[in-house]
Amino acid sequence: MPIYEYKCKKCGNKFELLQKMNESNKNITCPECGAPNPEKLFSAFSSSSDKGSSCDTGTCPTCNL
């Protein structure tokens, strides 16, 4: 199950929620203030493979600072 990020429209609280891909956000409330219908945020995702990462090959700009 993926982790989705939400932002409360009332208090601005950002939070994560583990939920099924086809599950709606209809019944979600802010854990901080209890307001309904938080905004689903777009977020980056990561993946991994068995092949070496760019850090292993020396081509990663973050690792080569």
mmCIF file of the N, C-alpha and C atoms, coordinates in Angstrom:
data_MODEL
# 
_entry.id   MODEL 
# 
loop_
_atom_site.group_PDB 
_atom_site.id 
_atom_site.type_symbol 
_atom_site.label_atom_id 
_atom_site.label_alt_id 
_atom_site.label_comp_id 
_atom_site.label_asym_id 
_atom_site.label_entity_id 
_atom_site.label_seq_id 
_atom_site.pdbx_PDB_ins_code 
_atom_site.Cartn_x 
_atom_site.Cartn_y 
_atom_site.Cartn_z 
_atom_site.occupancy 
_atom_site.B_iso_or_equiv 
_atom_site.pdbx_formal_charge 
_atom_site.auth_seq_id 
_atom_site.auth_comp_id 
_atom_site.auth_asym_id 
_atom_site.auth_atom_id 
_atom_site.pdbx_PDB_model_num 
ATOM 1   N N  . MET A 1 1  ? 0.848   -1.187 0.000   1.00 0.00 ? 1  MET A N  1 
ATOM 2   C CA . MET A 1 1  ? 0.000   0.000  0.000   1.00 0.00 ? 1  MET A CA 1 
ATOM 3   C C  . MET A 1 1  ? 0.891   1.247  0.000   1.00 0.00 ? 1  MET A C  1 
ATOM 4   N N  . PRO A 1 2  ? 0.559   2.206  -0.826  1.00 0.00 ? 2  PRO A N  1 
ATOM 5   C CA . PRO A 1 2  ? 1.350   3.438  -0.871  1.00 0.00 ? 2  PRO A CA 1 
ATOM 6   C C  . PRO A 1 2  ? 1.021   4.394  0.274   1.00 0.00 ? 2  PRO A C  1 
ATOM 7   N N  . ILE A 1 3  ? 1.946   5.280  0.529   1.00 0.00 ? 3  ILE A N  1 
ATOM 8   C CA . ILE A 1 3  ? 1.753   6.332  1.523   1.00 0.00 ? 3  ILE A CA 1 
ATOM 9   C C  . ILE A 1 3  ? 1.412   7.611  0.765   1.00 0.00 ? 3  ILE A C  1 
ATOM 10  N N  . TYR A 1 4  ? 0.302   8.217  1.115   1.00 0.00 ? 4  TYR A N  1 
ATOM 11  C CA . TYR A 1 4  ? -0.131  9.462  0.486   1.00 0.00 ? 4  TYR A CA 1 
ATOM 12  C C  . TYR A 1 4  ? 0.082   10.624 1.444   1.00 0.00 ? 4  TYR A C  1 
ATOM 13  N N  . GLU A 1 5  ? 0.414   11.771 0.876   1.00 0.00 ? 5  GLU A N  1 
ATOM 14  C CA . GLU A 1 5  ? 0.593   12.980 1.679   1.00 0.00 ? 5  GLU A CA 1 
ATOM 15  C C  . GLU A 1 5  ? -0.625  13.875 1.508   1.00 0.00 ? 5  GLU A C  1 
ATOM 16  N N  . TYR A 1 6  ? -1.063  14.457 2.612   1.00 0.00 ? 6  TYR A N  1 
ATOM 17  C CA . TYR A 1 6  ? -2.219  15.344 2.619   1.00 0.00 ? 6  TYR A CA 1 
ATOM 18  C C  . TYR A 1 6  ? -1.877  16.635 3.347   1.00 0.00 ? 6  TYR A C  1 
ATOM 19  N N  . LYS A 1 7  ? -2.634  17.691 3.009   1.00 0.00 ? 7  LYS A N  1 
ATOM 20  C CA . LYS A 1 7  ? -2.505  18.969 3.709   1.00 0.00 ? 7  LYS A CA 1 
ATOM 21  C C  . LYS A 1 7  ? -3.905  19.434 4.077   1.00 0.00 ? 7  LYS A C  1 
ATOM 22  N N  . CYS A 1 8  ? -4.072  19.779 5.349   1.00 0.00 ? 8  CYS A N  1 
ATOM 23  C CA . CYS A 1 8  ? -5.363  20.245 5.830   1.00 0.00 ? 8  CYS A CA 1 
ATOM 24  C C  . CYS A 1 8  ? -5.652  21.632 5.265   1.00 0.00 ? 8  CYS A C  1 
ATOM 25  N N  . LYS A 1 9  ? -6.852  21.811 4.735   1.00 0.00 ? 9  LYS A N  1 
ATOM 26  C CA . LYS A 1 9  ? -7.256  23.109 4.184   1.00 0.00 ? 9  LYS A CA 1 
ATOM 27  C C  . LYS A 1 9  ? -7.541  24.130 5.277   1.00 0.00 ? 9  LYS A C  1 
ATOM 28  N N  . LYS A 1 10 ? -7.818  23.657 6.490   1.00 0.00 ? 10 LYS A N  1 
ATOM 29  C CA . LYS A 1 10 ? -8.170  24.559 7.591   1.00 0.00 ? 10 LYS A CA 1 
ATOM 30  C C  . LYS A 1 10 ? -6.937  25.033 8.367   1.00 0.00 ? 10 LYS A C  1 
ATOM 31  N N  . CYS A 1 11 ? -6.118  24.083 8.847   1.00 0.00 ? 11 CYS A N  1 
ATOM 32  C CA . CYS A 1 11 ? -4.999  24.467 9.714   1.00 0.00 ? 11 CYS A CA 1 
ATOM 33  C C  . CYS A 1 11 ? -3.626  24.379 9.034   1.00 0.00 ? 11 CYS A C  1 
ATOM 34  N N  . GLY A 1 12 ? -3.571  23.800 7.824   1.00 0.00 ? 12 GLY A N  1 
ATOM 35  C CA . GLY A 1 12 ? -2.302  23.711 7.103   1.00 0.00 ? 12 GLY A CA 1 
ATOM 36  C C  . GLY A 1 12 ? -1.421  22.542 7.508   1.00 0.00 ? 12 GLY A C  1 
ATOM 37  N N  . ASN A 1 13 ? -1.881  21.705 8.412   1.00 0.00 ? 13 ASN A N  1 
ATOM 38  C CA . ASN A 1 13 ? -1.107  20.549 8.856   1.00 0.00 ? 13 ASN A CA 1 
ATOM 39  C C  . ASN A 1 13 ? -0.860  19.596 7.693   1.00 0.00 ? 13 ASN A C  1 
ATOM 40  N N  . LYS A 1 14 ? 0.389   19.145 7.535   1.00 0.00 ? 14 LYS A N  1 
ATOM 41  C CA . LYS A 1 14 ? 0.726   18.141 6.534   1.00 0.00 ? 14 LYS A CA 1 
ATOM 42  C C  . LYS A 1 14 ? 0.890   16.809 7.247   1.00 0.00 ? 14 LYS A C  1 
ATOM 43  N N  . PHE A 1 15 ? 0.315   15.762 6.659   1.00 0.00 ? 15 PHE A N  1 
ATOM 44  C CA . PHE A 1 15 ? 0.407   14.438 7.264   1.00 0.00 ? 15 PHE A CA 1 
ATOM 45  C C  . PHE A 1 15 ? 0.397   13.367 6.191   1.00 0.00 ? 15 PHE A C  1 
ATOM 46  N N  . GLU A 1 16 ? 0.857   12.187 6.560   1.00 0.00 ? 16 GLU A N  1 
ATOM 47  C CA . GLU A 1 16 ? 0.912   11.047 5.658   1.00 0.00 ? 16 GLU A CA 1 
ATOM 48  C C  . GLU A 1 16 ? -0.113  10.004 6.085   1.00 0.00 ? 16 GLU A C  1 
ATOM 49  N N  . LEU A 1 17 ? -0.587  9.253  5.100   1.00 0.00 ? 17 LEU A N  1 
ATOM 50  C CA . LEU A 1 17 ? -1.587  8.233  5.374   1.00 0.00 ? 17 LEU A CA 1 
ATOM 51  C C  . LEU A 1 17 ? -1.322  7.028  4.485   1.00 0.00 ? 17 LEU A C  1 
ATOM 52  N N  . LEU A 1 18 ? -1.237  5.875  5.088   1.00 0.00 ? 18 LEU A N  1 
ATOM 53  C CA . LEU A 1 18 ? -1.072  4.623  4.361   1.00 0.00 ? 18 LEU A CA 1 
ATOM 54  C C  . LEU A 1 18 ? -2.460  4.135  3.962   1.00 0.00 ? 18 LEU A C  1 
ATOM 55  N N  . GLN A 1 19 ? -2.701  4.044  2.643   1.00 0.00 ? 19 GLN A N  1 
ATOM 56  C CA . GLN A 1 19 ? -4.024  3.613  2.202   1.00 0.00 ? 19 GLN A CA 1 
ATOM 57  C C  . GLN A 1 19 ? -3.932  2.898  0.863   1.00 0.00 ? 19 GLN A C  1 
ATOM 58  N N  . LYS A 1 20 ? -4.945  2.129  0.555   1.00 0.00 ? 20 LYS A N  1 
ATOM 59  C CA . LYS A 1 20 ? -5.000  1.395  -0.706  1.00 0.00 ? 20 LYS A CA 1 
ATOM 60  C C  . LYS A 1 20 ? -5.065  2.377  -1.867  1.00 0.00 ? 20 LYS A C  1 
ATOM 61  N N  . MET A 1 21 ? -4.549  1.947  -3.018  1.00 0.00 ? 21 MET A N  1 
ATOM 62  C CA . MET A 1 21 ? -4.501  2.826  -4.183  1.00 0.00 ? 21 MET A CA 1 
ATOM 63  C C  . MET A 1 21 ? -5.885  3.273  -4.647  1.00 0.00 ? 21 MET A C  1 
ATOM 64  N N  . ASN A 1 22 ? -6.867  2.410  -4.571  1.00 0.00 ? 22 ASN A N  1 
ATOM 65  C CA . ASN A 1 22 ? -8.205  2.756  -5.065  1.00 0.00 ? 22 ASN A CA 1 
ATOM 66  C C  . ASN A 1 22 ? -9.121  3.305  -3.974  1.00 0.00 ? 22 ASN A C  1 
ATOM 67  N N  . GLU A 1 23 ? -8.578  3.532  -2.778  1.00 0.00 ? 23 GLU A N  1 
ATOM 68  C CA . GLU A 1 23 ? -9.379  4.057  -1.674  1.00 0.00 ? 23 GLU A CA 1 
ATOM 69  C C  . GLU A 1 23 ? -9.525  5.571  -1.805  1.00 0.00 ? 23 GLU A C  1 
ATOM 70  N N  . SER A 1 24 ? -10.720 6.080  -1.613  1.00 0.00 ? 24 SER A N  1 
ATOM 71  C CA . SER A 1 24 ? -10.935 7.531  -1.742  1.00 0.00 ? 24 SER A CA 1 
ATOM 72  C C  . SER A 1 24 ? -10.541 8.245  -0.455  1.00 0.00 ? 24 SER A C  1 
ATOM 73  N N  . ASN A 1 25 ? -10.397 9.546  -0.548  1.00 0.00 ? 25 ASN A N  1 
ATOM 74  C CA . ASN A 1 25 ? -10.070 10.353 0.636   1.00 0.00 ? 25 ASN A CA 1 
ATOM 75  C C  . ASN A 1 25 ? -11.332 10.990 1.218   1.00 0.00 ? 25 ASN A C  1 
ATOM 76  N N  . LYS A 1 26 ? -12.464 10.408 0.899   1.00 0.00 ? 26 LYS A N  1 
ATOM 77  C CA . LYS A 1 26 ? -13.762 10.935 1.305   1.00 0.00 ? 26 LYS A CA 1 
ATOM 78  C C  . LYS A 1 26 ? -13.936 11.007 2.824   1.00 0.00 ? 26 LYS A C  1 
ATOM 79  N N  . ASN A 1 27 ? -13.451 10.014 3.544   1.00 0.00 ? 27 ASN A N  1 
ATOM 80  C CA . ASN A 1 27 ? -13.662 9.956  4.993   1.00 0.00 ? 27 ASN A CA 1 
ATOM 81  C C  . ASN A 1 27 ? -12.423 10.341 5.801   1.00 0.00 ? 27 ASN A C  1 
ATOM 82  N N  . ILE A 1 28 ? -11.474 11.003 5.177   1.00 0.00 ? 28 ILE A N  1 
ATOM 83  C CA . ILE A 1 28 ? -10.235 11.371 5.869   1.00 0.00 ? 28 ILE A CA 1 
ATOM 84  C C  . ILE A 1 28 ? -10.423 12.716 6.569   1.00 0.00 ? 28 ILE A C  1 
ATOM 85  N N  . THR A 1 29 ? -9.922  12.788 7.783   1.00 0.00 ? 29 THR A N  1 
ATOM 86  C CA . THR A 1 29 ? -9.938  14.042 8.529   1.00 0.00 ? 29 THR A CA 1 
ATOM 87  C C  . THR A 1 29 ? -8.525  14.364 8.993   1.00 0.00 ? 29 THR A C  1 
ATOM 88  N N  . CYS A 1 30 ? -8.269  15.615 9.236   1.00 0.00 ? 30 CYS A N  1 
ATOM 89  C CA . CYS A 1 30 ? -6.972  16.070 9.719   1.00 0.00 ? 30 CYS A CA 1 
ATOM 90  C C  . CYS A 1 30 ? -6.741  15.537 11.134  1.00 0.00 ? 30 CYS A C  1 
ATOM 91  N N  . PRO A 1 31 ? -5.603  14.899 11.384  1.00 0.00 ? 31 PRO A N  1 
ATOM 92  C CA . PRO A 1 31 ? -5.349  14.386 12.736  1.00 0.00 ? 31 PRO A CA 1 
ATOM 93  C C  . PRO A 1 31 ? -5.079  15.509 13.748  1.00 0.00 ? 31 PRO A C  1 
ATOM 94  N N  . GLU A 1 32 ? -4.795  16.699 13.273  1.00 0.00 ? 32 GLU A N  1 
ATOM 95  C CA . GLU A 1 32 ? -4.502  17.838 14.157  1.00 0.00 ? 32 GLU A CA 1 
ATOM 96  C C  . GLU A 1 32 ? -5.776  18.557 14.602  1.00 0.00 ? 32 GLU A C  1 
ATOM 97  N N  . CYS A 1 33 ? -6.629  18.931 13.637  1.00 0.00 ? 33 CYS A N  1 
ATOM 98  C CA . CYS A 1 33 ? -7.805  19.739 13.987  1.00 0.00 ? 33 CYS A CA 1 
ATOM 99  C C  . CYS A 1 33 ? -9.135  19.044 13.703  1.00 0.00 ? 33 CYS A C  1 
ATOM 100 N N  . GLY A 1 34 ? -9.103  17.901 13.001  1.00 0.00 ? 34 GLY A N  1 
ATOM 101 C CA . GLY A 1 34 ? -10.322 17.151 12.727  1.00 0.00 ? 34 GLY A CA 1 
ATOM 102 C C  . GLY A 1 34 ? -11.123 17.624 11.525  1.00 0.00 ? 34 GLY A C  1 
ATOM 103 N N  . ALA A 1 35 ? -10.586 18.599 10.770  1.00 0.00 ? 35 ALA A N  1 
ATOM 104 C CA . ALA A 1 35 ? -11.309 19.105 9.604   1.00 0.00 ? 35 ALA A CA 1 
ATOM 105 C C  . ALA A 1 35 ? -11.378 18.030 8.514   1.00 0.00 ? 35 ALA A C  1 
ATOM 106 N N  . PRO A 1 36 ? -12.503 17.941 7.812   1.00 0.00 ? 36 PRO A N  1 
ATOM 107 C CA . PRO A 1 36 ? -12.664 16.939 6.758   1.00 0.00 ? 36 PRO A CA 1 
ATOM 108 C C  . PRO A 1 36 ? -12.033 17.369 5.437   1.00 0.00 ? 36 PRO A C  1 
ATOM 109 N N  . ASN A 1 37 ? -11.901 16.401 4.531   1.00 0.00 ? 37 ASN A N  1 
ATOM 110 C CA . ASN A 1 37 ? -11.484 16.624 3.144   1.00 0.00 ? 37 ASN A CA 1 
ATOM 111 C C  . ASN A 1 37 ? -10.152 17.352 2.978   1.00 0.00 ? 37 ASN A C  1 
ATOM 112 N N  . PRO A 1 38 ? -9.063  16.793 3.484   1.00 0.00 ? 38 PRO A N  1 
ATOM 113 C CA . PRO A 1 38 ? -7.770  17.432 3.255   1.00 0.00 ? 38 PRO A CA 1 
ATOM 114 C C  . PRO A 1 38 ? -7.372  17.337 1.781   1.00 0.00 ? 38 PRO A C  1 
ATOM 115 N N  . GLU A 1 39 ? -6.449  18.172 1.377   1.00 0.00 ? 39 GLU A N  1 
ATOM 116 C CA . GLU A 1 39 ? -5.977  18.211 0.000   1.00 0.00 ? 39 GLU A CA 1 
ATOM 117 C C  . GLU A 1 39 ? -4.890  17.156 -0.188  1.00 0.00 ? 39 GLU A C  1 
ATOM 118 N N  . LYS A 1 40 ? -5.026  16.320 -1.220  1.00 0.00 ? 40 LYS A N  1 
ATOM 119 C CA . LYS A 1 40 ? -3.990  15.324 -1.512  1.00 0.00 ? 40 LYS A CA 1 
ATOM 120 C C  . LYS A 1 40 ? -2.854  16.048 -2.235  1.00 0.00 ? 40 LYS A C  1 
ATOM 121 N N  . LEU A 1 41 ? -1.640  15.869 -1.758  1.00 0.00 ? 41 LEU A N  1 
ATOM 122 C CA . LEU A 1 41 ? -0.478  16.523 -2.333  1.00 0.00 ? 41 LEU A CA 1 
ATOM 123 C C  . LEU A 1 41 ? 0.214   15.614 -3.340  1.00 0.00 ? 41 LEU A C  1 
ATOM 124 N N  . PHE A 1 42 ? 0.825   16.226 -4.339  1.00 0.00 ? 42 PHE A N  1 
ATOM 125 C CA . PHE A 1 42 ? 1.666   15.477 -5.254  1.00 0.00 ? 42 PHE A CA 1 
ATOM 126 C C  . PHE A 1 42 ? 3.004   15.294 -4.573  1.00 0.00 ? 42 PHE A C  1 
ATOM 127 N N  . SER A 1 43 ? 3.531   14.113 -4.641  1.00 0.00 ? 43 SER A N  1 
ATOM 128 C CA . SER A 1 43 ? 4.812   13.878 -3.995  1.00 0.00 ? 43 SER A CA 1 
ATOM 129 C C  . SER A 1 43 ? 5.687   13.004 -4.871  1.00 0.00 ? 43 SER A C  1 
ATOM 130 N N  . ALA A 1 44 ? 6.973   13.120 -4.651  1.00 0.00 ? 44 ALA A N  1 
ATOM 131 C CA . ALA A 1 44 ? 7.935   12.310 -5.389  1.00 0.00 ? 44 ALA A CA 1 
ATOM 132 C C  . ALA A 1 44 ? 7.907   10.895 -4.849  1.00 0.00 ? 44 ALA A C  1 
ATOM 133 N N  . PHE A 1 45 ? 8.333   9.980  -5.649  1.00 0.00 ? 45 PHE A N  1 
ATOM 134 C CA . PHE A 1 45 ? 8.432   8.603  -5.189  1.00 0.00 ? 45 PHE A CA 1 
ATOM 135 C C  . PHE A 1 45 ? 9.823   8.097  -5.494  1.00 0.00 ? 45 PHE A C  1 
ATOM 136 N N  . SER A 1 46 ? 10.189  7.050  -4.840  1.00 0.00 ? 46 SER A N  1 
ATOM 137 C CA . SER A 1 46 ? 11.503  6.470  -5.100  1.00 0.00 ? 46 SER A CA 1 
ATOM 138 C C  . SER A 1 46 ? 11.352  4.990  -5.390  1.00 0.00 ? 46 SER A C  1 
ATOM 139 N N  . SER A 1 47 ? 12.335  4.461  -6.042  1.00 0.00 ? 47 SER A N  1 
ATOM 140 C CA . SER A 1 47 ? 12.355  3.039  -6.325  1.00 0.00 ? 47 SER A CA 1 
ATOM 141 C C  . SER A 1 47 ? 13.795  2.569  -6.241  1.00 0.00 ? 47 SER A C  1 
ATOM 142 N N  . SER A 1 48 ? 13.942  1.308  -6.192  1.00 0.00 ? 48 SER A N  1 
ATOM 143 C CA . SER A 1 48 ? 15.304  0.767  -6.144  1.00 0.00 ? 48 SER A CA 1 
ATOM 144 C C  . SER A 1 48 ? 15.409  -0.388 -7.114  1.00 0.00 ? 48 SER A C  1 
ATOM 145 N N  . SER A 1 49 ? 16.632  -0.693 -7.466  1.00 0.00 ? 49 SER A N  1 
ATOM 146 C CA . SER A 1 49 ? 16.876  -1.824 -8.341  1.00 0.00 ? 49 SER A CA 1 
ATOM 147 C C  . SER A 1 49 ? 18.096  -2.570 -7.835  1.00 0.00 ? 49 SER A C  1 
ATOM 148 N N  . ASP A 1 50 ? 18.334  -3.712 -8.385  1.00 0.00 ? 50 ASP A N  1 
ATOM 149 C CA . ASP A 1 50 ? 19.496  -4.497 -7.984  1.00 0.00 ? 50 ASP A CA 1 
ATOM 150 C C  . ASP A 1 50 ? 20.771  -3.952 -8.589  1.00 0.00 ? 50 ASP A C  1 
ATOM 151 N N  . LYS A 1 51 ? 20.654  -3.119 -9.610  1.00 0.00 ? 51 LYS A N  1 
ATOM 152 C CA . LYS A 1 51 ? 21.827  -2.532 -10.236 1.00 0.00 ? 51 LYS A CA 1 
ATOM 153 C C  . LYS A 1 51 ? 22.352  -1.411 -9.360  1.00 0.00 ? 51 LYS A C  1 
ATOM 154 N N  . GLY A 1 52 ? 23.595  -1.047 -9.509  1.00 0.00 ? 52 GLY A N  1 
ATOM 155 C CA . GLY A 1 52 ? 24.211  -0.007 -8.696  1.00 0.00 ? 52 GLY A CA 1 
ATOM 156 C C  . GLY A 1 52 ? 23.535  1.334  -8.864  1.00 0.00 ? 52 GLY A C  1 
ATOM 157 N N  . SER A 1 53 ? 23.527  2.107  -7.823  1.00 0.00 ? 53 SER A N  1 
ATOM 158 C CA . SER A 1 53 ? 22.954  3.450  -7.886  1.00 0.00 ? 53 SER A CA 1 
ATOM 159 C C  . SER A 1 53 ? 23.959  4.403  -8.502  1.00 0.00 ? 53 SER A C  1 
ATOM 160 N N  . SER A 1 54 ? 23.521  5.609  -8.819  1.00 0.00 ? 54 SER A N  1 
ATOM 161 C CA . SER A 1 54 ? 24.436  6.593  -9.383  1.00 0.00 ? 54 SER A CA 1 
ATOM 162 C C  . SER A 1 54 ? 25.498  6.986  -8.372  1.00 0.00 ? 54 SER A C  1 
ATOM 163 N N  . CYS A 1 55 ? 25.201  6.830  -7.072  1.00 0.00 ? 55 CYS A N  1 
ATOM 164 C CA . CYS A 1 55 ? 26.229  7.097  -6.056  1.00 0.00 ? 55 CYS A CA 1 
ATOM 165 C C  . CYS A 1 55 ? 27.362  6.087  -6.150  1.00 0.00 ? 55 CYS A C  1 
ATOM 166 N N  . ASP A 1 56 ? 27.009  4.854  -6.508  1.00 0.00 ? 56 ASP A N  1 
ATOM 167 C CA . ASP A 1 56 ? 28.027  3.818  -6.651  1.00 0.00 ? 56 ASP A CA 1 
ATOM 168 C C  . ASP A 1 56 ? 28.936  4.083  -7.847  1.00 0.00 ? 56 ASP A C  1 
ATOM 169 N N  . THR A 1 57 ? 28.406  4.740  -8.865  1.00 0.00 ? 57 THR A N  1 
ATOM 170 C CA . THR A 1 57 ? 29.180  4.968  -10.086 1.00 0.00 ? 57 THR A CA 1 
ATOM 171 C C  . THR A 1 57 ? 29.863  6.330  -10.084 1.00 0.00 ? 57 THR A C  1 
ATOM 172 N N  . GLY A 1 58 ? 29.608  7.155  -9.077  1.00 0.00 ? 58 GLY A N  1 
ATOM 173 C CA . GLY A 1 58 ? 30.247  8.470  -9.005  1.00 0.00 ? 58 GLY A CA 1 
ATOM 174 C C  . GLY A 1 58 ? 29.575  9.533  -9.844  1.00 0.00 ? 58 GLY A C  1 
ATOM 175 N N  . THR A 1 59 ? 28.358  9.285  -10.325 1.00 0.00 ? 59 THR A N  1 
ATOM 176 C CA . THR A 1 59 ? 27.673  10.264 -11.163 1.00 0.00 ? 59 THR A CA 1 
ATOM 177 C C  . THR A 1 59 ? 26.545  10.980 -10.447 1.00 0.00 ? 59 THR A C  1 
ATOM 178 N N  . CYS A 1 60 ? 26.376  10.723 -9.186  1.00 0.00 ? 60 CYS A N  1 
ATOM 179 C CA . CYS A 1 60 ? 25.309  11.355 -8.410  1.00 0.00 ? 60 CYS A CA 1 
ATOM 180 C C  . CYS A 1 60 ? 25.745  12.750 -7.978  1.00 0.00 ? 60 CYS A C  1 
ATOM 181 N N  . PRO A 1 61 ? 25.005  13.801 -8.395  1.00 0.00 ? 61 PRO A N  1 
ATOM 182 C CA . PRO A 1 61 ? 25.410  15.164 -7.998  1.00 0.00 ? 61 PRO A CA 1 
ATOM 183 C C  . PRO A 1 61 ? 25.337  15.412 -6.515  1.00 0.00 ? 61 PRO A C  1 
ATOM 184 N N  . THR A 1 62 ? 24.439  14.727 -5.810  1.00 0.00 ? 62 THR A N  1 
ATOM 185 C CA . THR A 1 62 ? 24.315  14.915 -4.367  1.00 0.00 ? 62 THR A CA 1 
ATOM 186 C C  . THR A 1 62 ? 25.513  14.316 -3.636  1.00 0.00 ? 62 THR A C  1 
ATOM 187 N N  . CYS A 1 63 ? 25.955  13.147 -4.076  1.00 0.00 ? 63 CYS A N  1 
ATOM 188 C CA . CYS A 1 63 ? 27.061  12.467 -3.406  1.00 0.00 ? 63 CYS A CA 1 
ATOM 189 C C  . CYS A 1 63 ? 28.419  13.074 -3.744  1.00 0.00 ? 63 CYS A C  1 
ATOM 190 N N  . ASN A 1 64 ? 28.475  13.811 -4.829  1.00 0.00 ? 64 ASN A N  1 
ATOM 191 C CA . ASN A 1 64 ? 29.762  14.353 -5.292  1.00 0.00 ? 64 ASN A CA 1 
ATOM 192 C C  . ASN A 1 64 ? 29.938  15.825 -4.953  1.00 0.00 ? 64 ASN A C  1 
ATOM 193 N N  . LEU A 1 65 ? 29.272  16.307 -3.909  1.00 0.00 ? 65 LEU A N  1 
ATOM 194 C CA . LEU A 1 65 ? 29.377  17.715 -3.544  1.00 0.00 ? 65 LEU A CA 1 
ATOM 195 C C  . LEU A 1 65 ? 30.718  18.035 -2.941  1.00 0.00 ? 65 LEU A C  1 
# 
